[in-house]
Amino acid sequence: MQVIPAIDLRDGACVQLVGGSYTNERVRITDPIGVAAAWADMGFKRLHVVDLDAATRRGTNRETVKRLLAANGVRLQCGGGVRDLESIEELFAAGASEVVIGTKAIEDREWLEKAAAIYPNRLIVAADTRGRKVATHGWLETSSQDVTTFLNELNQLPLAAILVTAIDLEGRMKGSDVTLMRELASLSRLPLQASGGVGTLADLRDLAAAGVSAAIVGMALYTGALETSAIIEEFAE
């Protein structure tokens, strides 16, 4: 399993939110380019970049994303507010290794199939969950669709991966929803990335044992709860 540091962008800064709530911001670093460079220097091979403002239609950090893509030699998977083919192409042209799509992929199956056909094995679908229900629009809305049903619908598409974030656990560092991730990993023919709740090396080992291909980690890295050298030694790609 690979560990991928998260770079969540808000108002041009790198932030970490608790439970996906804009009113509960726990970390703010004004230099996301420096943050990305630091993770790369430590030995991480891939970063996960999300434009939170674009995801929630509060604004955009697209120029900051482009600066991140231009400044780093590591792989960057980028998402947040990607709702059309032009945005996907723009991110790939800027150097993204994969593009993460969420709400549009969930709400428009025909569009998702078209996008996956144009960019086979390069798109990651974010199936973020609150409980077991898929959430959309930057986690502001929760659908009636069970995440396992949605995952089964994705299995036949040429996607790079599926990313599942346990929203209620996000930023709390009290453990991942390993039971759900194990169930989803067993159902998916695609690589499964997991996010939300990681606070210890034991949490990462549990996700690896559950069959998760990558863990997106934010708060535990930014607060120092996890020692980066130990992570890289054990979970190097």
NORLIN-V907104 format. One record per residue. RES is the residue in one small letter. PSI is psi in whole degrees, 0 to 359 (* if undefined). D_FIRST is the distance of its C-alpha to the first C-alpha in Angstrom with 1 decimal. Layout:
res=(RES:RES)
psi=(PSI:PSI)
d_first=(D_FIRST:D_FIRST)
This chain:
res=(m:q:v:i:p:a:i:d:l:r:d:g:a:c:v:q:l:v:g:g:s:y:t:n:e:r:v:r:i:t:d:p:i:g:v:a:a:a:w:a:d:m:g:f:k:r:l:h:v:v:d:l:d:a:a:t:r:r:g:t:n:r:e:t:v:k:r:l:l:a:a:n:g:v:r:l:q:c:g:g:g:v:r:d:l:e:s:i:e:e:l:f:a:a:g:a:s:e:v:v:i:g:t:k:a:i:e:d:r:e:w:l:e:k:a:a:a:i:y:p:n:r:l:i:v:a:a:d:t:r:g:r:k:v:a:t:h:g:w:l:e:t:s:s:q:d:v:t:t:f:l:n:e:l:n:q:l:p:l:a:a:i:l:v:t:a:i:d:l:e:g:r:m:k:g:s:d:v:t:l:m:r:e:l:a:s:l:s:r:l:p:l:q:a:s:g:g:v:g:t:l:a:d:l:r:d:l:a:a:a:g:v:s:a:a:i:v:g:m:a:l:y:t:g:a:l:e:t:s:a:i:i:e:e:f:a:e)
psi=(142:140:129:115:142:136:99:125:131:122:36:358:161:122:167:127:154:125:21:14:126:339:358:65:123:332:137:122:125:352:81:332:317:323:312:318:322:316:318:318:329:342:2:138:346:146:154:113:128:129:96:324:319:323:326:11:35:349:207:148:28:321:324:321:316:322:321:316:326:336:350:145:1:168:136:120:128:140:188:102:20:110:5:164:329:321:321:311:321:318:319:319:330:347:7:139:322:155:133:127:141:270:313:320:326:322:344:88:320:318:318:316:320:315:318:327:325:323:65:135:24:355:141:126:127:112:70:143:144:110:241:9:141:132:151:177:53:33:10:338:145:125:177:1:128:140:328:323:315:318:317:325:336:344:332:359:149:73:158:324:171:133:122:119:125:95:315:338:349:125:1:340:35:18:149:167:76:324:313:315:323:317:315:321:325:334:335:135:352:154:140:124:140:145:149:113:349:128:343:167:326:323:318:319:324:319:319:317:334:351:12:139:332:146:124:123:133:278:317:331:316:332:353:9:331:136:119:323:322:322:312:321:319:327:30:143:*)
d_first=(0.0:3.8:6.7:9.7:13.2:15.7:19.2:21.4:24.9:28.2:31.6:30.1:28.3:24.7:24.6:22.8:24.3:24.4:24.2:24.4:28.0:29.8:32.2:29.6:28.2:26.9:25.9:27.7:27.4:29.9:28.3:25.1:25.5:25.6:22.5:20.5:22.0:21.2:17.4:17.7:19.9:17.6:15.0:12.6:12.3:12.3:14.2:15.0:18.8:20.9:24.7:25.6:29.3:29.1:27.0:29.9:32.7:33.7:33.6:31.3:29.3:29.1:30.8:28.4:25.4:27.3:27.9:24.2:23.5:26.4:25.6:22.1:20.8:17.1:15.7:16.8:16.2:19.4:21.0:23.7:27.0:26.4:29.1:30.6:30.0:31.7:29.1:26.2:28.2:29.0:25.4:24.5:27.8:26.8:23.6:20.8:18.0:17.5:19.8:18.9:21.8:22.7:26.3:27.8:25.3:26.0:29.8:30.6:29.2:31.6:30.4:26.7:27.6:29.6:27.0:24.3:27.0:27.8:24.2:22.4:18.6:18.8:19.0:16.6:18.5:18.2:19.2:19.7:21.2:23.9:24.1:23.3:25.3:24.1:25.2:26.6:28.5:26.3:25.9:29.7:30.3:28.9:29.6:30.7:27.9:25.5:21.9:21.5:24.6:23.3:20.0:22.1:24.2:21.4:20.3:23.0:22.4:20.8:18.2:15.1:13.2:14.3:13.7:15.0:16.3:18.1:21.0:22.9:20.2:19.5:20.3:21.5:18.8:19.9:16.8:14.9:16.3:14.2:17.0:17.0:13.3:13.5:16.7:15.5:12.5:15.2:17.6:15.7:15.9:14.0:10.3:10.0:9.2:10.5:12.9:15.6:16.5:13.8:16.1:14.9:12.4:13.2:12.2:8.6:8.8:10.6:8.3:5.6:9.0:10.2:8.2:6.6:4.8:5.1:7.3:10.7:12.5:16.2:18.8:17.2:16.7:20.2:21.9:20.6:19.4:16.1:16.7:15.0:15.6:13.8:10.6:10.8:11.9:9.1:6.0:8.0:7.3)
